[in-house]
Amino acid sequence: MALLAAVAVLASGGCRRNKAKDVGAAHCDDDDDCEELLERCSERHDDDEHEDIARSNEACLAAGKAAVTRRDLHTATQAFDQACQRGVRAGCDGLAEIAGALYSGQGAPRDPRAAFPLFHRACNGSSAAGCYGLGVAYHAGEGVPLSVSYAVFAFRKACDAGHAQACNQVAAAHESGNGVAKDEAQAAVFYGRACEANLASACVALGTMHEEGRGTARDDYRAAGLFDRGCEARDDAGCRKLAALTQRTPAVAVYLDNQRRQAAERRARDAEARARDAEARARDAEARANGARAAQAEDERRAAEERARQEQAGRPSTADRVWGAVGGVAAALPPPPPPQQTTTVRQQQRELCYDHTFNGARTGRKCFGDRGAYCRSLCGERNYSAEMACNAECN
C-alpha cells in the first residue's frame, strides 16, 4: 500500500506540474492550436536539422501538457511518447506521470495493465519516476506477473537516477534478502543514499543499523544524529528512537546539544556571510549605477559643448556683422589717397646709443636722437667704459 500511495503522489503531483509549467512559445489555447502542435510534433527531420528537431520536441511537450490539462490522456500519451522516443527526458517523465495516474486511479480510471507498458517505456528513456513505477508494478504484481527481483532491478535503476524512495526500497530488499541476496552492508549504503536525499524514514533506518551494529560499525552518536535528523523531518519513529537512546545514554544527549549548537553557529555564520555578500553586491550595483550616471552626465556635457562649438562656428563674429552692415557703403566710397612720404629730421638722423651700467652690471640701454644730449648723458656716467667712450666720441 505504501508503494501504491507513492505512485499516487507521483501521478497527482506530475499532473499539477504539467499545468503550472510554462511551455514557452509552443502552447495551445483551443483545439485547432493543439492539432497544429500535434502535427509539428509528428514531423520527421534529418539528424542535422537541430533547430527543427528542437521545435518539434517542444511541440510534443506542449501538446502533451495541454492534453493532460484537458484530461485527454490518449493524446497526451502520444505526444509524450514521441518526445521520449527522441531521447527527451521530459517526455519520458510525462509518460511516467500518465502511467502513475492509470496505476493509482487518480486523474484517470485505474488500469494497472495499461500503466505497465508506459512505465516500461519511460524507464527505458531514463526516467527515474518511470523506473520507480515499474518497480512498484513488479513488486505488487499488478498489471504484470509479480517479480521481486525485477522490482529490485527497476528500483536500483531509479535510485541511480536520483530517486530517493527507490534507494530506500533497494536498501530494504538488501536488508531483508527479499528478491536479492541479503547484504546489510549494501543496505546501509542505500539507506545512506536515500537519507542524503532527505528521506526521513531512510535516516531512521540507517540510524537503527548504527545503533545495533548491523552492516556498519556500532555508533550510538551517529545513530542519535540520524534519529535527530529524522525527528526534525517529523518522522515519529525517529523521535521515539532518539528519546530512548538519549535516556539510555545521557552522553549522547550532551553530544547532540553540542552538535546542534555548532550547527546553529554554522548557520549563523553562513547567514552573516550571505548578508555580507548581499551588501557587497548591493554596493557594487550602486557603484556601477553611479558610474553609469556619471558617464551619462559627462557624455551629455561633452555633447552640449560640441553643439555650442558648432553653433559658434556657424555664427559670424561681431566685426564680421559690423563690416557686413557697412560693406555696401564702404564699397561705394573712393579709395583713400596714399600716405604722403615725409622725412623728418629725427628719421634722417642715426640714433646714438650706449649701455648703461651700475656697479659693473648692465641695467639697460640709452638711445638719443641728438648728439649733444647723447654726449651729456654719456660723459655724466661714473664708470671707466663710459669715460673712455666720452673721450673717444665727444671730446
Disulfide bonds with the S-S distance in Angstrom:
Cys28-Cys34 2.15
Cys41-Cys60 1.90
Cys84-Cys92 2.05
Cys123-Cys131 2.09
Cys159-Cys167 1.94
Cys195-Cys203 1.98
Cys231-Cys239 2.03
Cys353-Cys367 1.97
Cys375-Cys394 2.22
Cys379-Cys390 1.71
